[in-house]
Amino acid sequence: YQKLSSLFPKKAVKQTDELMVQGGFDEINARTYLGFTLFFSFVVGMVSFTLAYSVLQETFIPLALASALVFVASATFYIVLITTAVNRAHEIEKVLPDALMIISSNIRAGMTLENAIWSSARPEFGPFKDEIKKISADSFGGVALKETLSKSVKRVRSQLYARTVKLINEGISLGGEMSKLLQEVAEYVRANN
């Protein structure tokens, strides 16, 4: 599959990689996915051509059918990636206000912002729980929280999430009261969701 994926331009591989990360498929290599897509689409095309040719005994219609099915199969793999990334983003947007309120409460209880984020990872947050864990792991690993949050924006296909992170990062830079800021951001997210 890796060799087959070399037929795709680097830009397509990069876009596929971004979509896979946004869809939560971090463990699958984009080149492997593209190679499998091409292989599967080619097999579908060959099988449809062979079956249609055996029935019709002519070349044009089976070739047209096979070409159309190769396109449909390839497009289906791409649509699955986009749909998964968008659905994951919507799930995150739904629970984001609640997560922000929990982080705010944790800060009021005396936790640092990093610890407040880490302790807000709840199973009911679904994919956002995993995102919180990644943010916390990077943060506790020595990466600045602002940088960690900015990296998380690339993993979530959501403008609302990107604006939320931007507001939080500005609050961190200005040194404002994070508890109050997070409550206001949670209200902003609820109003725009």
Buried (B, 14 or more C-beta within 10 A) or exposed (E): BEEBBEEBEEEBBEBBBBBBBBBBBEEEBBBEBBBBBBEBBBEBBEEBBEEBBEEEEEEEEBBEBBEEBBEEBBEEBBEBBEEBBBBBBBBBBBBBBBBBBBBBBBBBEEBEBBBBBBBBBBEEBBBBBBBBEBBBEBBEEEBEBBEBBBBBBEBBBBEBBBBBBBBBBEBBEEEEEBBEBBBBBBEBBEEEE
